[in-house]
Amino acid sequence: MKQTLNYTCDPLQLVRLVMDMFAEELEGKHTKSIQFARYKYLRTMTDEELTTLLQRYIREQEVIDITLRNWRKDCRYLFQYIYKSERYQALKFEFNKQGYGKTGMGVVDKSDGTFYHCALGQHWSTIMEIINSKYPDLHPAFEAMYVYDNDVHNDVTRKELDSFIINRFELIGENQPLDAYL
């Protein structure tokens, strides 16, 4: 015998529940920094944030009603929006800085808050790659001073370059402070 049970619930709570279920299904598929940021975001998400998220989903996916019949698909879109949000990115950045990224190690460019993952013993080469790609005007001086042991290159002194590096970068998960490399 089949019976129908009628009840009422808070729709936002129902959406939160399926989002939690979806997050649990993703467990172990990403780095701990991504997982921890995802859970913290969900745990601290306000009703206003969730409503805004749902409105965006409805508008961008041209959804008429959110029925949750295909709740995994709904959640995939909702999490895509979450992952792009500034708050989520800030949470993930903080967990990366705490050592929960791909390797537990990395280099932070403090000028723009970018985190660069690296392996054990790769902090210095990561800094070299960052300088080469983001600060190409300093790369020749960097190479001249740290590869060829010059003290000045194109009017850039070792002291100026050292100061730039110390003030610009932060090492995560390394045994030595940054100035030990200089």
Steps between C-alpha positions, in 0.01 A plus 500: 500500500643835393429805712571863440636708781452875478730731689649845474862601532721801453610486133838655583564226757413237241746653253765513775440132570548392138807723468648331808422160348667603175807629687527166679497319165799712395698394807850389405478622140679831567777633720427556866515878443213471249304264724548707815411823316189335355380382843579830669321690226190283538513519880522879500277578200224742594142475376563814297804344331307183423207697361736701278664178385165345414387812316819491293442133421140565392603795285809352334365150446151625408340278763132557568472301823761337719341164573820315596385203291850501355667640809853396399473705181358793698784473749767476230391841372468648848850385592641641176373840614633449852847400376524825305393720790749726675407363842560139397831594334609679818412192709692270265798737507505493881486119507781484242707729724433264790659219300189321370573545128629245249834449674460699820760741367504804282596860436265792556533815293385746765442776244188333362441206734583234242599158634744289298520132598843339502671182615757453775814695417333687212427835669796681346439367149133598540606855590722499189205392283273766654757774440549380143127502422361785713798731537697446177679833535671363814581156363833596334619656826375200698685259272818709502507517879387154601634290213818692416554661844516861376423784743344743251320459169340778291500740797328245726706421808499174693366690802205635296423159355527331842264759646255443213505123557463521879217752482320333209511128580415270788609137520248244623615169646872565476758426768687828454390861491516673161801715591708181552492457121629850427 
